[in-house]
Amino acid sequence: MTVVALKDRLRQLNLPLSGRKDDLVKRLLDNSDQQPPQPDTHEPKQEEAARSSEKKEDDDSTIYNNLTVPALKERLRELGLSVGGRKADLIERLLESNDNTHTEHEAEKEDEIEIEASDDDLTHPDLSSDDDDENSNDTDRSESSTRRAKRKKFWKTQEVRELIKQNDQSAIMKAEEMITQLERLAAETGDDEYLPGPIQYTTLIEAYSHGGTVDAAQRAEKVINRLLSSVDSKDANPTTQMLNAIIGAYASTGTEPAAEQATAILEKMEYIKDFGDGTVKPSVHSFAMTINAWSNVGSETAAHNAEEILKRLLEDYDEALEQDTEYAKELKPNNVVFNSVIDAWARSGSNSAGEKAESILLRMEGLSKIKIYDVRPDTITFNTCIKAWCNSGHPDAPLKAEGLLRKLETNPQYPKQRGGMLIVRPNRLSFNTVINSWAKSRKPKSAVYAENLLIRMIKSYQSDPFSTVKPDVITFSSVLNALAKSKATGFKAEKCKSVLNSMITLYEDDGSSDTKPNVICYNTVLNACAFSARGGPDERRKALSVAVETFNELRRGQFGLSPDAVSYGNMLKCCANLMPPGSYRTKMASQLFTSCCNDGLVGGMCLDEIRRCLPPREFMQLLAKCGCNKPLNQGRMAHSVQLSQLPRAFTKNVKAGDLKDRQRDSYAPKKTKNIVRGRKQK
């Protein structure tokens, strides 16, 4: 119970409302002990006692479940009971204590009634009989058995639900054990109260749905089929919640057969609604999860199927408005179903994905003006449409995506269902998706567009204290990547360093971890420097200066960073691309490679680039100087040295992905062709 609910209950009982939540709960419990339930004179005593006892126990269970373990232990100490065990054990101990207290109150009350009635018994001996005593005892035993059964089912269900919340893989096994144990208890005691009900079966199916496999979903469906085929038995009848859980299980697998199974479950629910007893009806949640099942498939056909299911939902909703207004409330379309269809197109990889997604957005804008629909575009809608354009492969995808972003920056407004307007604003993801699209684009000025978006984000963040578009590491990395890959940007090394400096300034201003530079950002700047070789002498000289400055910042451990195998490889590439052959390049490259060996960071790129920087003989001598003289002693060629043949100390700190040989043809000796009188000699 919430604090508000506890205070409402205390207010009804004319009790004080002050104190913390534990104090309020304790006050309720103390009052419950002091005032046992009063019987209603208009009802038979036994029926009233059973109802009041069950209600009291349910209330106590809810209250105890909201208490902390220390509070429960304090309560047990006050009652002189043991405080050992888990929380569930402590609560059950308190509930048993309440049962005993309630029984004592009833016994005292019965004694009083017997004393008062003793005089009447002398003149009316037929008022009391042995049969009445036996019936009373049977009723008491029945009530006690019912309470025990309810407690057993409650705690076993709670245990499974806790495992589901924790994504524990043992949840399925525990749920199956719960059903088996309850069925066995019902058979052993002959008490049907122990039989699992809808709550227990729903918990079992939810455990299956969190399994995330087709097998788990199929096992859940078998449970439903069993319940459907045994409607006349004592088993619980299937519910909408159970079938929704199965659809969710299929949706999480992300395969086309699973999506087809989810659709079949939805159709089964529609069949039961039309031709069954009407207890199971598909809700908007059922349609949303089925659409999500197709969305997870990620194909153009799946996107078409998702849109067809949305069409069915709208038709069913219009029909329900005319025939069953109560059911229409459960079917009312919302943003979730429309956004899921847009997401299906965004994942489809279709060239028309952007156009399809944007047409659904326009449809949502139209429905937002009709009160019977609870549909209006939000930030997620716009972001998913932007993603659909970016993933479509359309030649103008970045321009179309930025057009949606500009519309989002105007803060469009849509009427809410209960009055007022929904103001839609862009967030960081909106900008990052468009920037990433420009980074992947081959258009000549794509890097400029990406950089301009970053500038807009920084200005918005610095001018508006409530801005939601603060750049993060992903933003800066995408812009750096766009600049580094650009072939049309002059002096891109300096521009990359300027972007990195902006990132550092932003981080130093607010100290937020989401803007803290990482080694990938530094490596991207080094890569931009290495590929500045196509510029003139002045650009190459400045690029080399930026590379040395950037690498030295890494070596100094700025922001707790240090060079990795890619950093050394990019720096050696800068030497090979930006410096002319000679003693200065040889000296600088040798120093870098020696440090790389000492740090255990010789990766495939590093070995590749050092052989480009040094003549073959000097490379072999450098290897020997660093402690690997075996290739030189064996008289091997420089190009034949493999990464796997180097000492383990050279590569011990290299990530697995950087341990691949990346041998170039530029330094490997080429086979010569001897031609004599126009013929090849063998």
C-alpha positions as CSV (number, residue, x, y, z in Angstrom):
1,M,0.0,0.0,0.0
2,T,1.1,3.6,-0.7
3,V,1.5,6.2,2.1
4,V,-1.6,7.9,0.7
5,A,-3.7,4.7,0.9
6,L,-2.4,4.0,4.5
7,K,-3.4,7.5,5.6
8,D,-6.8,7.1,4.0
9,R,-7.3,3.9,6.0
10,L,-6.1,5.6,9.2
11,R,-8.4,8.5,8.6
12,Q,-11.4,6.1,8.3
13,L,-10.4,4.6,11.7
14,N,-10.0,8.1,13.3
15,L,-6.3,7.3,14.0
16,P,-3.3,9.7,13.9
17,L,-1.8,10.3,10.4
18,S,1.7,11.4,11.4
19,G,5.0,9.4,11.1
20,R,6.8,7.4,8.5
21,K,5.4,4.6,6.4
22,D,6.5,1.9,8.9
23,D,4.8,3.9,11.7
24,L,1.5,4.1,9.8
25,V,1.6,0.3,9.0
26,K,2.4,-0.5,12.7
27,R,-0.5,1.7,13.8
28,L,-2.9,-0.1,11.5
29,L,-1.7,-3.5,12.7
30,D,-2.0,-2.6,16.3
31,N,-5.6,-1.4,15.7
32,S,-6.3,-4.6,13.9
33,D,-5.2,-6.7,16.8
34,Q,-7.2,-4.6,19.3
35,Q,-10.4,-4.6,17.3
36,P,-11.3,-8.1,15.9
37,P,-13.9,-8.1,13.1
38,Q,-17.5,-7.6,14.4
39,P,-20.1,-10.0,13.0
40,D,-23.0,-8.6,10.9
41,T,-26.3,-9.5,12.6
42,H,-28.0,-9.7,9.3
43,E,-25.9,-12.7,8.1
44,P,-25.2,-16.1,9.6
45,K,-22.2,-16.0,11.9
46,Q,-20.1,-18.6,10.2
47,E,-20.4,-17.0,6.7
48,E,-19.5,-13.6,8.1
49,A,-16.6,-15.0,10.1
50,A,-15.2,-16.7,7.0
51,R,-15.5,-13.5,4.9
52,S,-14.0,-11.2,7.6
53,S,-11.2,-13.6,8.3
54,E,-10.3,-13.9,4.6
55,K,-10.5,-10.1,4.2
56,K,-8.3,-9.5,7.3
57,E,-5.7,-11.9,6.1
58,D,-5.6,-10.4,2.6
59,D,-5.2,-6.9,4.2
60,D,-2.5,-8.2,6.5
61,S,-0.6,-9.8,3.7
62,T,-0.6,-6.6,1.6
63,I,0.5,-4.5,4.6
64,Y,3.3,-7.0,5.6
65,N,4.6,-7.2,2.1
66,N,5.1,-3.4,2.0
67,L,7.2,-3.5,5.2
68,T,11.0,-3.7,5.2
69,V,12.7,-6.7,6.8
70,P,13.9,-4.7,9.9
71,A,10.3,-3.6,10.5
72,L,9.0,-7.1,10.2
73,K,11.7,-8.3,12.6
74,E,10.8,-5.6,15.1
75,R,7.1,-6.7,14.9
76,L,8.1,-10.3,15.5
77,R,10.2,-9.3,18.6
78,E,7.2,-7.4,20.0
79,L,5.2,-10.7,19.7
80,G,8.0,-12.7,21.2
81,L,8.5,-14.7,17.9
82,S,11.6,-15.9,16.1
83,V,13.2,-13.4,13.7
84,G,15.2,-15.8,11.6
85,G,14.6,-16.6,7.9
86,R,13.8,-14.8,4.7
87,K,11.2,-12.0,4.3
88,A,8.6,-14.6,3.1
89,D,9.2,-16.6,6.3
90,L,8.9,-13.6,8.5
91,I,5.5,-12.6,6.9
92,E,4.1,-16.1,7.1
93,R,5.1,-16.2,10.8
94,L,3.2,-13.0,11.4
95,L,0.2,-14.2,9.5
96,E,0.1,-17.4,11.6
97,S,0.4,-15.3,14.7
98,N,-2.6,-13.3,13.5
99,D,-4.6,-16.5,12.9
100,N,-3.8,-17.7,16.4
101,T,-4.8,-14.3,17.9
102,H,-8.1,-14.3,15.9
103,T,-8.8,-17.9,17.0
104,E,-8.3,-16.8,20.7
105,H,-10.7,-13.9,20.2
106,E,-13.3,-16.1,18.7
107,A,-12.9,-18.7,21.5
108,E,-13.3,-16.0,24.2
109,K,-16.3,-14.7,22.4
110,E,-17.9,-18.2,22.2
111,D,-17.2,-18.7,25.9
112,E,-19.1,-15.4,26.7
113,I,-22.0,-16.5,24.5
114,E,-22.1,-19.9,26.2
115,I,-22.2,-18.3,29.7
116,E,-24.9,-15.9,28.7
117,A,-27.0,-18.6,27.1
118,S,-26.6,-21.1,30.0
119,D,-29.7,-19.9,31.8
120,D,-31.7,-20.3,28.7
121,D,-30.3,-23.7,28.1
122,L,-32.0,-24.9,31.4
123,T,-35.4,-24.0,30.1
124,H,-34.8,-24.6,26.4
125,P,-32.4,-27.6,26.2
126,D,-33.1,-28.0,22.4
127,L,-31.3,-24.8,21.5
128,S,-27.9,-26.6,21.6
129,S,-27.1,-30.0,20.1
130,D,-24.2,-32.2,19.2
131,D,-25.0,-31.8,15.5
132,D,-24.5,-28.0,15.8
133,D,-21.1,-28.5,17.5
134,E,-20.0,-30.9,14.8
135,N,-21.1,-28.5,12.0
136,S,-19.3,-25.6,13.7
137,N,-16.0,-27.6,14.0
138,D,-16.3,-28.6,10.3
139,T,-16.7,-25.0,9.3
140,D,-13.7,-23.9,11.3
141,R,-11.6,-26.6,9.8
142,S,-12.8,-25.6,6.3
143,E,-12.0,-21.9,7.0
144,S,-8.5,-22.8,8.3
145,S,-7.8,-25.0,5.3
146,T,-8.9,-22.3,2.9
147,R,-6.6,-19.8,4.5
148,R,-3.7,-22.2,4.3
149,A,-4.4,-22.8,0.6
150,K,-4.5,-19.1,-0.2
151,R,-1.3,-18.5,1.7
152,K,0.5,-21.3,-0.1
153,K,-0.6,-20.1,-3.5
154,F,0.2,-16.5,-2.7
155,W,3.8,-17.1,-1.5
156,K,4.6,-19.5,-4.3
157,T,3.3,-17.1,-6.9
158,Q,5.3,-14.2,-5.3
159,E,8.5,-16.3,-5.4
160,V,8.2,-16.9,-9.1
161,R,7.3,-13.3,-9.9
162,E,10.4,-12.1,-8.0
163,L,12.5,-14.4,-10.2
164,I,10.8,-13.1,-13.4
165,K,11.6,-9.5,-12.3
166,Q,15.2,-10.4,-11.9
167,N,15.3,-12.1,-15.3
168,D,16.4,-15.3,-13.4
169,Q,16.7,-18.3,-15.8
170,S,15.3,-20.5,-13.0
171,A,11.9,-18.7,-13.2
172,I,10.4,-21.3,-15.6
173,M,11.5,-24.2,-13.5
174,K,10.1,-22.7,-10.4
175,A,6.8,-21.8,-12.1
176,E,6.4,-25.4,-13.3
177,E,7.2,-26.7,-9.8
178,M,4.6,-24.3,-8.4
179,I,1.8,-25.7,-10.6
180,T,2.9,-29.3,-10.0
181,Q,3.1,-28.9,-6.2
182,L,-0.3,-27.1,-6.0
183,E,-1.9,-29.9,-8.0
184,R,-0.3,-32.5,-5.8
185,L,-1.5,-30.8,-2.6
186,A,-5.0,-30.6,-4.0
187,A,-5.0,-34.3,-4.7
188,E,-3.4,-35.2,-1.3
189,T,-5.7,-33.1,0.8
190,G,-8.8,-33.4,-1.4
191,D,-9.2,-29.6,-1.2
192,D,-9.8,-27.9,-4.6
193,E,-8.7,-24.6,-3.0
194,Y,-5.1,-25.7,-3.6
195,L,-5.6,-26.0,-7.4
196,P,-3.7,-23.4,-9.4
197,G,-6.0,-20.6,-10.6
198,P,-5.7,-17.9,-13.3
199,I,-3.1,-16.0,-11.4
200,Q,-0.8,-19.0,-11.1
201,Y,-1.2,-20.0,-14.8
202,T,-0.6,-16.4,-15.9
203,T,2.6,-16.4,-13.8
204,L,3.7,-19.6,-15.5
205,I,3.1,-18.2,-18.9
206,E,4.8,-15.0,-18.1
207,A,7.8,-17.0,-17.0
208,Y,7.8,-18.8,-20.4
209,S,7.4,-15.4,-22.2
210,H,10.6,-14.1,-20.5
211,G,12.5,-17.2,-21.7
212,G,12.9,-15.5,-25.1
213,T,12.9,-18.8,-27.1
214,V,10.5,-20.4,-29.5
215,D,10.5,-23.5,-27.3
216,A,9.4,-21.6,-24.2
217,A,6.6,-19.9,-26.3
218,Q,5.4,-23.3,-27.5
219,R,5.4,-24.7,-24.0
220,A,3.2,-21.7,-23.0
221,E,0.9,-22.4,-25.9
222,K,0.5,-26.0,-24.8
223,V,-0.6,-24.8,-21.4
224,I,-3.3,-22.7,-23.0
225,N,-4.4,-25.6,-25.3
226,R,-4.7,-27.8,-22.3
227,L,-6.9,-25.2,-20.5
228,L,-9.0,-24.7,-23.6
229,S,-9.6,-28.5,-23.9
230,S,-10.6,-28.9,-20.3
231,V,-13.1,-26.1,-19.8
232,D,-15.5,-28.4,-17.9
233,S,-12.8,-29.5,-15.5
234,K,-11.4,-27.8,-12.3
235,D,-8.6,-26.2,-14.3
236,A,-8.6,-22.4,-14.6
237,N,-10.1,-21.0,-17.8
238,P,-7.7,-19.1,-20.2
239,T,-7.7,-15.3,-19.9
240,T,-6.7,-12.5,-22.2
241,Q,-3.7,-11.8,-20.0
242,M,-2.5,-15.4,-20.5
243,L,-2.8,-15.3,-24.3
244,N,-1.1,-11.9,-24.4
245,A,1.8,-13.4,-22.4
246,I,2.2,-16.1,-25.1
247,I,2.1,-13.4,-27.9
248,G,4.9,-11.6,-26.0
249,A,6.9,-14.8,-25.8
250,Y,6.7,-15.3,-29.6
251,A,7.4,-11.6,-30.2
252,S,10.7,-11.6,-28.3
253,T,12.2,-14.3,-30.5
254,G,12.4,-12.1,-33.6
255,T,11.8,-14.8,-36.3
256,E,9.1,-15.0,-39.0
257,P,7.7,-18.4,-37.8
258,A,7.3,-16.9,-34.3
259,A,5.5,-13.9,-35.7
260,E,3.2,-16.2,-37.6
261,Q,2.5,-18.1,-34.3
262,A,1.8,-14.8,-32.5
263,T,-0.7,-13.9,-35.3
264,A,-2.4,-17.3,-34.9
265,I,-2.8,-16.6,-31.2
266,L,-4.4,-13.3,-32.0
267,E,-6.8,-14.9,-34.4
268,K,-7.6,-17.6,-31.8
269,M,-8.5,-14.8,-29.4
270,E,-10.8,-13.2,-32.0
271,Y,-12.4,-16.6,-32.6
272,I,-13.1,-17.1,-28.9
273,K,-14.6,-13.6,-28.8
274,D,-16.9,-14.3,-31.7
275,F,-17.9,-17.9,-31.1
276,G,-16.9,-18.7,-27.5
277,D,-18.2,-17.4,-24.1
278,G,-16.7,-14.0,-24.7
279,T,-14.4,-14.2,-21.6
280,V,-11.3,-13.9,-23.9
281,K,-11.2,-10.8,-26.1
282,P,-8.1,-9.3,-27.9
283,S,-7.2,-5.9,-26.5
284,V,-5.1,-3.2,-28.0
285,H,-2.2,-4.7,-26.1
286,S,-2.7,-8.0,-28.0
287,F,-2.5,-6.2,-31.3
288,A,0.5,-4.1,-30.3
289,M,2.5,-7.2,-29.3
290,T,1.6,-9.0,-32.5
291,I,2.7,-6.0,-34.5
292,N,5.9,-5.9,-32.4
293,A,6.5,-9.6,-33.3
294,W,6.5,-8.7,-37.0
295,S,8.6,-5.6,-36.4
296,N,11.3,-7.7,-34.8
297,V,11.5,-9.9,-38.0
298,G,13.0,-7.0,-39.9
299,S,11.9,-7.5,-43.5
300,E,9.7,-5.7,-46.0
301,T,7.1,-8.5,-45.9
302,A,7.0,-8.3,-42.1
303,A,6.4,-4.5,-42.3
304,H,3.4,-5.1,-44.7
305,N,2.0,-7.7,-42.2
306,A,2.4,-5.3,-39.3
307,E,0.5,-2.6,-41.2
308,E,-2.3,-5.1,-42.1
309,I,-2.7,-6.0,-38.4
310,L,-3.0,-2.2,-37.6
311,K,-5.7,-2.0,-40.3
312,R,-7.6,-4.9,-38.6
313,L,-7.4,-3.2,-35.2
314,L,-8.9,0.0,-36.6
315,E,-11.7,-1.9,-38.3
316,D,-12.5,-3.9,-35.1
317,Y,-12.4,-0.7,-33.1
318,D,-14.9,1.0,-35.4
319,E,-17.2,-2.0,-35.2
320,A,-16.9,-2.1,-31.4
321,L,-17.9,1.6,-31.2
322,E,-21.2,0.7,-32.7
323,Q,-21.9,-2.6,-30.9
324,D,-20.0,-2.7,-27.5
325,T,-18.7,0.6,-26.2
326,E,-17.2,-1.1,-23.1
327,Y,-15.1,-3.4,-25.2
328,A,-14.2,-0.4,-27.5
329,K,-12.4,1.1,-24.5
330,E,-10.1,-2.0,-24.4
331,L,-9.5,-1.7,-28.2
332,K,-8.9,2.0,-28.5
333,P,-5.8,2.5,-30.7
334,N,-2.9,4.4,-29.2
335,N,0.6,5.7,-30.0
336,V,2.2,2.3,-29.2
337,V,0.6,0.4,-32.1
338,F,1.3,3.1,-34.6
339,N,4.9,3.6,-33.5
340,S,5.4,-0.2,-33.7
341,V,4.3,-0.2,-37.3
342,I,6.6,2.7,-38.1
343,D,9.4,0.7,-36.3
344,A,8.6,-2.3,-38.5
345,W,9.3,-0.2,-41.6
346,A,12.4,1.3,-40.0
347,R,13.8,-2.2,-39.6
348,S,12.6,-3.5,-43.0
349,G,15.6,-2.2,-45.0
350,S,13.1,-1.3,-47.8
351,N,13.9,1.6,-50.1
352,S,10.3,2.9,-49.5
353,A,10.6,2.6,-45.7
354,G,11.0,6.3,-45.2
355,E,8.0,7.2,-47.3
356,K,5.8,4.5,-45.6
357,A,6.8,5.6,-42.1
358,E,6.2,9.3,-42.9
359,S,2.7,8.4,-44.3
360,I,1.8,6.8,-41.0
361,L,3.1,9.9,-39.2
362,L,0.8,12.0,-41.3
363,R,-2.1,9.7,-40.6
364,M,-1.5,10.0,-36.8
365,E,-1.6,13.8,-37.2
366,G,-5.0,13.4,-38.8
367,L,-6.4,11.0,-36.1
368,S,-5.1,13.3,-33.3
369,K,-7.9,15.7,-34.2
370,I,-10.6,13.1,-33.8
371,K,-11.6,12.6,-30.1
372,I,-12.6,8.9,-30.4
373,Y,-8.9,8.1,-31.1
374,D,-6.2,8.3,-28.5
375,V,-3.5,8.8,-31.1
376,R,-1.0,11.7,-31.6
377,P,2.6,11.8,-32.8
378,D,5.3,12.1,-30.1
379,T,9.0,12.3,-30.0
380,I,9.3,8.5,-30.4
381,T,7.2,8.7,-33.6
382,F,9.4,11.4,-35.2
383,N,12.6,9.6,-34.1
384,T,11.4,6.3,-35.6
385,C,10.5,8.0,-38.8
386,I,13.9,9.6,-39.0
387,K,15.4,6.1,-38.4
388,A,13.3,4.7,-41.2
389,W,14.6,7.3,-43.7
390,C,18.2,6.7,-42.5
391,N,17.9,2.9,-42.9
392,S,16.1,3.1,-46.2
393,G,19.2,3.4,-48.5
394,H,17.4,6.2,-50.3
395,P,19.9,8.6,-52.0
396,D,18.3,11.6,-50.3
397,A,17.7,9.9,-47.0
398,P,19.9,12.3,-44.9
399,L,18.1,15.3,-46.4
400,K,14.7,13.8,-45.8
401,A,15.7,12.8,-42.2
402,E,16.9,16.4,-41.5
403,G,13.7,17.7,-42.9
404,L,11.8,15.8,-40.2
405,L,14.2,17.0,-37.6
406,R,13.6,20.6,-38.6
407,K,9.9,20.1,-38.3
408,L,10.4,18.6,-34.9
409,E,12.5,21.7,-33.9
410,T,9.4,23.8,-34.5
411,N,7.8,22.0,-31.5
412,P,4.6,20.8,-33.1
413,Q,1.5,20.6,-30.9
414,Y,-1.3,18.0,-30.8
415,P,-4.5,18.0,-28.8
416,K,-4.6,15.6,-25.8
417,Q,-7.5,13.3,-25.0
418,R,-8.4,15.0,-21.8
419,G,-7.7,18.6,-22.9
420,G,-4.6,20.6,-23.3
421,M,-1.9,20.2,-26.0
422,L,1.0,17.8,-26.3
423,I,4.2,19.8,-27.3
424,V,6.6,17.5,-29.1
425,R,10.3,18.4,-28.9
426,P,13.5,16.8,-30.3
427,N,15.9,15.0,-28.1
428,R,19.5,13.9,-28.3
429,L,18.5,10.7,-30.2
430,S,16.8,12.8,-32.9
431,F,20.0,14.7,-33.7
432,N,22.3,11.7,-33.3
433,T,20.3,9.6,-35.8
434,V,20.5,12.4,-38.5
435,I,24.2,13.0,-37.8
436,N,25.0,9.3,-38.1
437,S,23.1,9.3,-41.4
438,W,25.3,12.1,-42.7
439,A,28.4,10.3,-41.4
440,K,27.5,7.3,-43.6
441,S,26.5,9.3,-46.6
442,R,28.7,9.7,-49.6
443,K,27.5,13.1,-50.5
444,P,30.3,15.7,-50.9
445,K,29.3,18.0,-48.0
446,S,28.0,15.3,-45.6
447,A,30.7,16.1,-43.0
448,V,29.8,19.8,-43.1
449,Y,26.1,19.0,-42.5
450,A,27.0,16.7,-39.6
451,E,29.2,19.4,-38.1
452,N,26.5,22.1,-38.5
453,L,24.1,19.8,-36.6
454,L,26.6,19.5,-33.8
455,I,26.9,23.3,-33.6
456,R,23.1,23.6,-33.4
457,M,23.0,21.1,-30.6
458,I,25.7,22.9,-28.6
459,K,24.0,26.3,-29.1
460,S,20.6,24.9,-28.0
461,Y,22.1,23.3,-25.0
462,Q,24.0,26.3,-23.8
463,S,21.1,28.8,-24.5
464,D,18.2,26.7,-23.0
465,P,18.6,25.4,-19.4
466,F,15.8,22.9,-20.1
467,S,17.2,21.7,-23.4
468,T,17.0,17.9,-24.1
469,V,19.6,17.9,-27.0
470,K,22.9,17.9,-25.1
471,P,25.6,16.3,-27.2
472,D,27.1,13.1,-25.9
473,V,30.1,10.8,-26.8
474,I,28.0,9.3,-29.7
475,T,27.3,12.7,-31.1
476,F,30.9,13.8,-31.1
477,S,32.2,10.4,-32.4
478,S,29.8,10.5,-35.3
479,V,30.9,14.0,-36.4
480,L,34.5,13.0,-36.0
481,N,33.9,9.9,-38.1
482,A,32.2,12.0,-40.8
483,L,35.1,14.5,-40.9
484,A,37.7,11.7,-40.9
485,K,36.1,9.9,-43.9
486,S,35.4,13.0,-45.9
487,K,37.4,13.4,-49.1
488,A,36.1,16.9,-49.8
489,T,37.0,18.5,-46.5
490,G,40.3,20.4,-46.4
491,F,42.4,20.5,-43.3
492,K,40.2,17.9,-41.7
493,A,42.8,17.0,-39.1
494,E,42.5,20.5,-37.6
495,K,38.7,20.4,-37.8
496,C,38.7,17.0,-36.0
497,K,40.9,18.4,-33.3
498,S,38.7,21.4,-32.9
499,V,35.6,19.1,-32.4
500,L,37.6,17.1,-29.9
501,N,38.5,20.3,-28.0
502,S,34.8,21.4,-28.0
503,M,34.0,18.0,-26.4
504,I,36.7,18.5,-23.8
505,T,35.4,22.0,-23.0
506,L,31.9,20.8,-22.6
507,Y,33.0,18.0,-20.3
508,E,35.1,20.3,-18.2
509,D,32.2,22.7,-17.8
510,D,29.7,20.3,-16.4
511,G,31.7,17.1,-15.6
512,S,29.0,14.9,-17.0
513,S,30.1,11.4,-17.9
514,D,28.2,11.3,-21.2
515,T,30.5,13.9,-22.7
516,K,33.8,12.5,-21.3
517,P,36.2,11.8,-24.3
518,N,37.2,8.2,-24.8
519,V,40.1,6.6,-26.7
520,I,37.9,6.1,-29.8
521,C,37.5,9.9,-30.2
522,Y,41.3,10.3,-30.0
523,N,41.9,7.5,-32.4
524,T,39.4,9.1,-34.9
525,V,41.4,12.3,-34.8
526,L,44.7,10.4,-35.4
527,N,43.0,8.5,-38.3
528,A,41.9,11.9,-39.8
529,C,45.5,13.1,-39.6
530,A,46.8,9.9,-41.3
531,F,44.4,10.4,-44.3
532,S,45.3,14.1,-44.8
533,A,48.2,13.0,-47.1
534,R,46.3,14.0,-50.2
535,G,46.6,17.7,-49.2
536,G,49.4,20.0,-49.9
537,P,52.7,20.2,-47.9
538,D,51.2,22.8,-45.5
539,E,48.2,20.6,-44.8
540,R,50.4,17.5,-44.2
541,R,52.7,19.4,-41.9
542,K,49.8,20.7,-39.8
543,A,48.2,17.2,-39.8
544,L,51.4,15.7,-38.4
545,S,51.5,18.4,-35.7
546,V,47.9,17.6,-34.7
547,A,48.7,13.9,-34.6
548,V,51.7,14.4,-32.3
549,E,49.8,16.7,-30.0
550,T,46.8,14.3,-29.8
551,F,49.0,11.2,-29.2
552,N,50.9,13.0,-26.5
553,E,47.7,13.9,-24.7
554,L,46.9,10.2,-24.7
555,R,50.4,9.3,-23.4
556,R,50.0,11.8,-20.5
557,G,46.9,9.9,-19.4
558,Q,44.4,12.8,-19.8
559,F,41.0,11.8,-18.5
560,G,42.4,8.5,-17.3
561,L,43.0,7.4,-20.9
562,S,46.0,5.7,-22.5
563,P,46.9,4.6,-26.1
564,D,45.7,1.2,-27.3
565,A,46.8,-0.9,-30.3
566,V,44.8,1.2,-32.7
567,S,46.3,4.4,-31.3
568,Y,49.9,3.2,-32.0
569,G,48.8,1.8,-35.4
570,N,47.3,5.2,-36.4
571,M,50.3,7.1,-35.2
572,L,52.6,4.9,-37.2
573,K,50.3,5.4,-40.2
574,C,50.7,9.1,-39.8
575,C,54.5,8.7,-39.9
576,A,54.2,6.6,-43.1
577,N,51.8,8.9,-44.9
578,L,52.8,12.3,-43.7
579,M,56.7,12.1,-43.4
580,P,59.1,11.6,-46.3
581,P,61.5,8.6,-46.0
582,G,64.7,9.4,-44.1
583,S,66.4,9.3,-40.8
584,Y,63.8,11.5,-39.0
585,R,60.9,9.2,-40.0
586,T,63.0,6.1,-39.1
587,K,63.9,7.5,-35.7
588,M,60.3,8.6,-34.8
589,A,58.8,5.3,-36.0
590,S,61.4,3.2,-34.1
591,Q,60.6,5.1,-30.9
592,L,56.9,4.5,-31.3
593,F,57.3,0.8,-32.1
594,T,59.7,0.3,-29.1
595,S,57.1,1.9,-26.8
596,C,54.4,-0.2,-28.4
597,C,56.4,-3.4,-27.7
598,N,57.0,-2.3,-24.1
599,D,53.2,-1.7,-23.6
600,G,52.3,-5.1,-25.1
601,L,50.2,-3.4,-27.7
602,V,51.6,-4.6,-31.0
603,G,48.5,-5.4,-33.1
604,G,48.0,-6.1,-36.8
605,M,47.9,-2.5,-37.8
606,C,51.0,-1.6,-35.8
607,L,53.1,-4.4,-37.4
608,D,51.8,-3.4,-40.9
609,E,52.6,0.3,-40.6
610,I,56.1,-0.1,-39.0
611,R,57.2,-2.1,-42.1
612,R,56.0,0.8,-44.2
613,C,58.0,3.2,-42.2
614,L,61.3,1.4,-42.1
615,P,63.5,-0.4,-44.7
616,P,63.3,-4.2,-44.4
617,R,66.8,-4.6,-42.8
618,E,66.3,-1.8,-40.3
619,F,62.9,-3.4,-39.4
620,M,64.6,-6.7,-38.6
621,Q,67.2,-5.0,-36.6
622,L,64.6,-3.1,-34.6
623,L,62.8,-6.4,-33.8
624,A,66.1,-7.8,-32.5
625,K,66.7,-4.7,-30.5
626,C,63.2,-5.0,-28.9
627,G,64.0,-8.6,-27.9
628,C,62.8,-10.6,-30.9
629,N,66.1,-11.7,-32.7
630,K,64.9,-15.1,-34.0
631,P,63.7,-13.8,-37.4
632,L,67.0,-11.9,-37.9
633,N,69.2,-14.9,-36.9
634,Q,67.2,-17.2,-39.3
635,G,67.8,-14.8,-42.1
636,R,64.1,-14.3,-42.8
637,M,62.5,-11.6,-45.0
638,A,60.7,-8.7,-43.3
639,H,57.4,-9.5,-45.0
640,S,57.4,-13.1,-43.7
641,V,57.2,-12.1,-40.1
642,Q,53.7,-12.9,-38.7
643,L,52.0,-11.4,-35.7
644,S,51.6,-14.9,-34.1
645,Q,55.4,-15.4,-34.2
646,L,56.2,-12.4,-32.1
647,P,56.9,-12.8,-28.3
648,R,53.7,-12.9,-26.2
649,A,55.0,-9.9,-24.3
650,F,54.6,-7.8,-27.5
651,T,50.8,-8.6,-27.8
652,K,49.6,-9.3,-24.3
653,N,47.4,-6.2,-24.0
654,V,45.9,-6.2,-27.5
655,K,42.2,-6.8,-27.9
656,A,41.2,-9.9,-29.8
657,G,39.8,-7.9,-32.8
658,D,43.2,-6.1,-33.2
659,L,45.3,-9.3,-33.3
660,K,44.7,-10.0,-37.0
661,D,47.5,-9.7,-39.6
662,R,46.8,-6.8,-41.9
663,Q,49.8,-7.3,-44.3
664,R,49.9,-4.9,-47.2
665,D,51.1,-5.6,-50.7
666,S,53.1,-2.4,-50.7
667,Y,56.1,-3.9,-48.9
668,A,55.8,-7.5,-50.0
669,P,58.2,-8.4,-52.8
670,K,56.4,-8.8,-56.1
671,K,57.0,-11.7,-58.5
672,T,59.0,-10.5,-61.6
673,K,58.1,-11.6,-65.0
674,N,61.0,-12.4,-67.4
675,I,60.0,-11.8,-71.0
676,V,62.1,-13.1,-73.8
677,R,61.0,-12.3,-77.4
678,G,57.4,-11.8,-76.3
679,R,57.1,-15.1,-74.4
680,K,57.0,-15.8,-70.7
681,Q,59.8,-17.9,-69.3
682,K,58.9,-20.6,-66.8
